[in-house]
């Protein structure tokens, strides 16, 4: 069974010198398979969740942290001097940018599409040795439609209904999760909050320049003060990397006082190999009549989105695994990504950003709080691309694409890291229990709305609330 032979894990728990945290590595000799191959279901050790007599009225407040593209973004003029001749400023007051319903309409004009892409894009610069991001179009500002915990509904609208149509919201992202929690008695803005953010930028800029750490800290402490109970965190996708960084930066005393439990859904603990392809060739944001245009745009956008470069496979886990190959025999591993980007990208930004963030995931360590990791598997997940040459990356998809096990976005290596945390929680997670639950055939985005996943979350919440 191919999926059973996917990885060879070399885990060293102790060595004579150094940190005992040594996450599993990939097998550099693993042979990817065709992306239409069926991945067989394997045995997983999902522990039964004990039933409870009913939900406690004393609920722990919940904070939701969304993933990549999971926060709605609004646009407006920034009040500064700008190039008044820029035709795209006409659209600077349209409100919702991500995701504006006009962009989805087959009746949209080519002028609107061009301006949407420009308004959505970032300009990357290096200031005093640090990466900085600004709008490509001068005179505008783009920010989450709600800030961390903001408003009567606690910021949840920014992660719920991403598409705004005539004042109303459609296109839910965390809608099913929120509805499930509301069915258990939770109320937005009372004991259910969200921490939206600009998901286009790299974590250093988000935490240091945008103040995300301070906003999260203030919200968690306010939630604790108003309820008298510790906070439960629920994060999806890239939001887990930000949540883990946040927890890593907080003291053990702070976490013991304010955090009750951490639900991690579809976390890319081992990065996302597919982000390499996004940067080289683009990806389809949406499917439809305009798919090819969106793909070509997405390549240009991706090359200036620090978040995508940040999620490239980390050095310590992927090491010498080949990700990209040219037909002249050139192979590129994780450590060679900056050079690959210099060869293949139209912008210097990916190489610059990669050099800045390539150790960001490597620096993350277990959260040191009680944790439930929920991950999909059994879905073909891209992990290898072969192109004719460096120039050909700009003209379309790779000639050969190889897949492995995962959830369609996050590769199976992330599941292995979570299992390592579960197995060695006494050493690597400060004795705080880690439980891993795996779901066959669940894709990455679907995990946040899957009935079984949501059922397990609410069942565990009943236990958590009941022990208060």
N, C-alpha and C positions, 0 to 999 in steps of 0.2 A: 504494500500500500504506500503510494508516493507520499501522501500527507504525513504518514507515520515516520517516514525517513527524511522529512524535510530538514531537520536541524540536528546537528551534533553539538551538544552543549558541554562546554568546559567550564564548570563552575568551581571556583576556589574560594572557600569560605574564610579560611585563615591563611595567612602567610607570616613569615617571621617578622616582617616589618610592614607597616602601612595599614590603610583602611580596609576593614573586612568586607566592605561592600564591593562585590565584583559581579556585575550582571552578566548573564549569558551572552556569548558571542554568536555570530552567524557561522555557518559552515562555508568556508570559501570555495569548497569543491562541490557545493550543491548545484545540481543541474536543474534549471528552471524547466517548466513544461509549457505546452501550448495552452493558450488562454481559453480554449473551448473544451478542455479536458475536465471531466467530472472529478471533484475532490470528494473522496468517500468520508462518511461520518465516522468519527472515532470516539472512543470511550472518554468521557470527561467526568471529573469528580465534582459535580454540582451538589453540594450538601442540601438535604431537605431543610426547608424553612419551617420551624415549628408553628403550628396554628396558635392564634391567641383568641381570647374570649371577646375581644373588641378593642377598638381604638381608645387610647387614653385621651381624656379631655385636655391633658397637659401636654400639648404638642411642642416638640422642639422646632424652632423656626428653621426655615430652609432657604438657602441661597443658591441660585442657579448660575452657572458660569457657561456661556455658550462657546461653540467652536468656530472654526474658520468659516467666514461668510454668514455666521449665524446672528449677527447684530444688524438691524436696519440702520442705514446711514442717511442723514439729512444734509442738504447743502444750502448755503446762503452767502450773501456778500459779506466780506469781512470788514468793510468800512474804510479800507486803505486805498491809496491811489493805485490805479491799475491801467492797463491798456484798454481804453474805451473802444478801440476798434476791433477787439476780439469778439467775433460773432457769438462765441459760446457763452459770454456773459448774459446773453438774453435768457438763458436757462438757469441762471444762478439762483433764482428765487423760486424754483419749482418745489422746494421742500424736500420730499423724499427722493433720494438719489438711488440708494440700494434698498429695495429694488423698485424703480419707478414703473408703473403699469404701462406707460407709453412705450417703454423699451420692449415690452413683451408683445405689443400689438403688431399684427401684420401690416397695419396701415401707417406705421411709423415712417417718418421721412429720413432720407439718408443724412440730411443735415443734423437731425436730432441724434441719430446713432453716432455720428462722428463726434458731436459735442459731448454726448454721454460718456464715451470712452475717454475723452480728454479730461473732462471734469472728474472722472473716477480715478484717473491715473495720478501717480506720485512722482515727484522729482526727488532724487536722492543726492545728498551732499555729505561731505565729511567736515565736521566743525570741531576743532580742538581734539582731533583723533577719534571722535564719536560719530556714528551714523545719525543723520538727521533727515526727516521727511517733510515735504511741503507739497501743496497742490501744484499740479503741472500748469494749471491756469491761474495766473495771478489775480488777486482780488476776491477770491472765494475761500470759504472755510467748509470743511466736511467733518462732521462729528456724529457720534451715535445719536439716534433720535431721542433717547433718554440716557442720562448718565447713570452711574452705579447707584442702584437703589432709589432713583429719582422718581418723584411724582406720587400721586395717590395710589397707583398700582405697583409701586416699588420697583420700577424699571422693567417689569415683566413684558410690557408691550413691545419693547425693542427686540425681544428674543422670541416673540410669539407670532405676530402677524407682520411679515417682512414687506409685503406688497400693499401699498396704500392706494385705494381706488375710491375717488369721490368722498374722501373723508373717512371711509371705512377700511378695515383691514382684512386681507385674505392672505393665502399662502403661508399657513402656519408652519413653524419650525419646531418649537418646543410646545406647541399647542396641546398635543395629546398628553404630554407629561404634566403640563400645568392643569389640564382638565382632570386628569387622574388624581392629582393632589387636592384639587378643589373638592372632588368627590369624597375625599377623606376629611374634609372640614377645614382645609387650609384656605386662607383669604389673602389675595394679593395686597401688598402694602401693609399687612398686619403681621403675618407670620410666614409670608412667601415673597421673596425678593429676588432680583436678578442683578448681575454685575456685567452689563454690556461694555463693549470696548471697540476701538477701531482695530479691526482684525487684519488690516493691511500691513501694519508696521511690525518691526522686530521687537522682541520682548524688552531689550534694554531701553529702547525709546519709550515703549508703553509704560514701563515701571518707573523710569527715572524722569523722563521729560513730560509725560502725560499724567503722572501722579497716581497710577493705578494701585500701587501698593498702599498708599495712604488712604485712598478711597475705600479699598476693600477692608482695611483695618478699621476705619471709622464705622463702616456699615456693620461689620460683624459685631463690634463692641456695642453699637446702638441696638442691634437685634437682641443681644444678650441682656442688656439693661432693661429693655421694654418687656421682655418675656420672662426674665429670670432663669432662662434655660440656655444651655449651650447650643451652638448652631450646627446644623447638618448641611454639608456641602454636596451639591450634585453638579458634576461637570461633564461636558461632552467634548470628544475629539480634542482639538488643539487647546480648548479651554482647560483641559487637564494639565497641560504643560505649564500654563500660567498659574493654575491653582497650586501645582506642586512647587513651583518657584516661590510663590507667596508663602506656602507653609514652610519651605526650607529657610526662608528669611526671618521667620518669626521664632521667638524663643520657645523652648519646651514648656516653660511656665505659662506663657501666653496661650499656647495650644491646649494645654491641660485645662485652662480656665474657660476658654471660649469655644472650642471645637468638640462636638460630640461624635460625629461620624462623617466619613467621606465616601460618597458613591462616585466611582469613576466609570464612565460609560465610553467605550470605544477609544481608549486613550492610546495615542501613538508614542508609547514609551521608547520604542526603537526608531522613532522618526517615521517619515512617509516617503518611501522610495519614489512614488509617483510624482512627487514635487520636482524631481530632477527633470522628468519628461515635460512637466508644465513649463519649466523655464526654457528648455530647449525648443519645444515645438508647440506649446500651448495645449489647451484642453477645452472641451466643450462646456461652457458654463450652462448653456441651455441647448435643447434640441429643437429643431424646427427648420423653416425655410432659410433662416439666416445663420445656420450652424457654422458654415465655413467661414463666414465673416467674423463671427464671434471667436472662432478658434484662432484666427490670425491675430485678432486683437489681444486675445488672452495671452499669447506669447509675449507681446510687448508689455502688457500689464504685469505679467508674472515677473519679468526681469527687474521690476522696481518695487515689488512687494516683499519687504523683509520677512514677513511671516512665512512665505513659501520657502525661501532660502533657509530660514531657521529650522524648518521641519525636514530638511534634507537628512538622510541617514547619518547618525552620529559616528564619529571615528572609532570610539572604543568598542562598539557593538558590531559594526559592519566591517571594519578593518580592511582586509585585502579582497573583499568581495567585488567582483566586476559588475558595475551597473550599466555602463555604456561601452559600446564597441563600434569602431569604424571598420569598414571592409578592407582597409589597408593593414589591418591587424592591430591597430592602436586600441588598447584597453584602458578604461578609466575607472578607478576605484573611488571610494569615498574621499580618501586623502588627496586625490587628484582633481576634485571638482572645481577648485578655483581656476586651474589651468584649462580644464574643459570649457568653462564659461568664457574664459578669455578667447579661446579659439572659435566658439560657436555663437556667442551672443552679440546682438547689435549694440547693447549697452554695456559699459564697464561695471554697472552696479552689481550684478550677481556675484562677480568675483570679489569685489570689495566687501559686500555684505557677508559672503561666505567666510572670508578670512576673519571677519569680526565675530560671527556667531557660531563657527563650526564646533566649538566646545560647549555651547550653551546647554544642550541636552545632556552631554557627558557630565556636566557639573551637578545635575539634578540627582538627588538621593531620595530614598523612601520618605514618606510624609511624617512619620512618627505620630500618626493618629490612627485610630481604628478605621479600617478601609475595606470596602467591597469593590473589587474590580470586575466589570462586566464587559465581555469582549465577544465579538462574532468570529466565526471561522467557517471554512468550507466554501468560501467564495473566491473565485480566481482574482488574484491581486497582482497587478503589474510590478515587476522588479528588475527587468532587464530590457535594454533597447539597443538595436543595432541599426546604424545609419550608413549610407554610402560614404559620407565624409562630413566634415564640420559645416560646410556650406549648406548641405542638404537638410540640416535640421530646421532651417527657416522655411522650407518649402512644403512641409506636411509631416505626416506621421512617420515613425520609424519603419524600416523595411521588415524588421523582425522584432516582435514583442514577446517577451517571456514572462510567465506568471508563476506564482506560488500560492500557498494557502494564505488566508487572511479574511478580511471582511469587505474586500473590494477596494479599500483605501489603505487601511492599516495592515501591515504584514504580520505573519504569525510570530515573528520575533518579539513583538510587544506582549503577546500572550505568555511567552516563555519568561519574560522578565517579571510579569505579574505572578506567575507560578513560583518563581524564585522568591519573591517577597513573601508569598503565602507559606512556602516551605521553611524559610529561614527568618520568619518575622521576629523571633526572639532575639536575634542578633542584629538584623538590618533595620528593623522597624521599632526598636526600643521596647520589644515585648508587646506592642499593640497588635492585636490580631488582624490578619489580612485574609480575606476570603475571595477566591476567584470563581466566577461563574461564566461559563462559555456557552454560546448559543450557535448551533449549527445552521448554516445557510442564511444568517442574518447579515444584511449589508450595513455599511457604516452609518449612513444617514437613517436607515430604518430602525437602527437600534434605539433611537431616542423616542420612537413611537410604537415599538413592538409590544404587543399585549403581554407576552410572557415576561419580557424585561420589566415593563411597568408593574406587572403583578408582583414580581419579586421585590421591586423597590418598595411598594406599598406594604407588602407582607413584612419586610424587614423593618420598615418604619414603625409598624404596629408594635414590634418587639422593642425597638429603641424607645419609643414613647412610653411603653408600658413599664419599663424598668426605672423610670424617673422617680 
